């Protein structure tokens, strides 16, 4: 992205070509754009931890008891957490330390890594532990 487009509002930046992209990927992209716009708006001067806590609580309330990972990650409040970016990582990791939850796709989207070993897949506690160890090693948890 050029310096010029980085300073323009998202509505005026060129839209990424979505030709050949699946409907699910388009839905994720659209939800991410909405959440990103919301997170970038100077609507609130509240600290990141407060916004994270609000978005996380709303996400848990709205998702209810679903086993659909797509429904969980496409939720607007979940996408707002992702839009907070690296600033949210310490709070997500702290949340995982309290009670493992489905923050793994958000962490991967934000950080670009996935420290979960294949043998831990599906084991929420082991997956959370892998992310917590990663967070300590990367300096997100002091």
PESUL-V18951 format. One record per backbone hydrogen bond with DSSP energy under -0.5 kcal/mol. NH is the residue of the N-H (numbers start at 0). CO is the residue of the C=O. E is the energy in kcal/mol with one decimal. If there is no record, write none. Layout:
BEGIN
nh=NH co=CO e=E
nh=NH co=CO e=E
END
This chain:
BEGIN
nh=5 co=1 e=-1.9
nh=6 co=2 e=-0.8
nh=6 co=3 e=-0.9
nh=7 co=3 e=-0.8
nh=11 co=8 e=-1.7
nh=12 co=8 e=-0.7
nh=12 co=9 e=-0.8
nh=20 co=17 e=-1.9
nh=25 co=21 e=-2.3
nh=26 co=22 e=-2.4
nh=27 co=23 e=-2.3
nh=28 co=24 e=-2.6
nh=29 co=25 e=-2.8
nh=30 co=26 e=-2.5
nh=31 co=27 e=-2.6
nh=32 co=28 e=-2.5
nh=33 co=29 e=-2.2
nh=34 co=30 e=-2.5
nh=35 co=31 e=-3.0
nh=36 co=32 e=-2.6
nh=37 co=33 e=-2.3
nh=38 co=34 e=-2.8
nh=39 co=35 e=-2.1
nh=40 co=36 e=-1.3
nh=42 co=40 e=-1.8
nh=43 co=40 e=-0.6
nh=49 co=46 e=-0.7
nh=50 co=46 e=-2.0
nh=51 co=47 e=-3.3
nh=52 co=48 e=-2.3
nh=53 co=49 e=-2.3
nh=54 co=50 e=-3.0
nh=55 co=51 e=-3.1
nh=56 co=52 e=-2.2
nh=57 co=53 e=-2.4
nh=58 co=54 e=-2.8
nh=59 co=55 e=-2.5
nh=60 co=56 e=-2.2
nh=61 co=57 e=-2.9
nh=62 co=58 e=-2.7
nh=63 co=59 e=-1.4
nh=65 co=63 e=-0.9
nh=68 co=66 e=-0.8
nh=71 co=67 e=-2.0
nh=72 co=68 e=-2.7
nh=73 co=69 e=-2.2
nh=74 co=70 e=-0.6
nh=74 co=71 e=-0.6
nh=78 co=74 e=-2.3
nh=79 co=75 e=-1.7
nh=80 co=76 e=-1.5
nh=81 co=77 e=-2.0
nh=82 co=78 e=-2.4
nh=83 co=79 e=-0.9
nh=83 co=80 e=-0.8
nh=84 co=80 e=-0.5
nh=84 co=81 e=-1.6
nh=86 co=83 e=-0.8
nh=87 co=84 e=-2.4
nh=88 co=85 e=-0.8
nh=89 co=85 e=-0.5
nh=90 co=87 e=-0.6
nh=91 co=87 e=-2.4
nh=92 co=88 e=-2.8
nh=93 co=89 e=-2.1
nh=94 co=90 e=-2.0
nh=95 co=91 e=-2.3
nh=96 co=92 e=-1.8
nh=97 co=93 e=-1.4
nh=98 co=94 e=-2.7
nh=102 co=100 e=-2.0
nh=106 co=102 e=-2.6
nh=107 co=103 e=-2.4
nh=108 co=104 e=-2.5
nh=109 co=105 e=-2.5
nh=110 co=106 e=-2.9
nh=111 co=107 e=-2.4
nh=119 co=116 e=-2.1
nh=120 co=116 e=-0.5
nh=120 co=117 e=-1.2
nh=122 co=119 e=-2.5
nh=123 co=121 e=-0.9
nh=126 co=122 e=-2.8
nh=127 co=123 e=-2.6
nh=128 co=124 e=-2.5
nh=129 co=125 e=-2.1
nh=130 co=126 e=-1.9
nh=131 co=127 e=-2.5
nh=132 co=128 e=-2.6
nh=133 co=129 e=-2.2
nh=134 co=130 e=-2.8
nh=135 co=131 e=-2.3
nh=136 co=132 e=-2.4
nh=137 co=133 e=-2.2
nh=138 co=135 e=-0.9
nh=139 co=134 e=-2.7
nh=140 co=134 e=-1.1
nh=141 co=139 e=-0.6
END
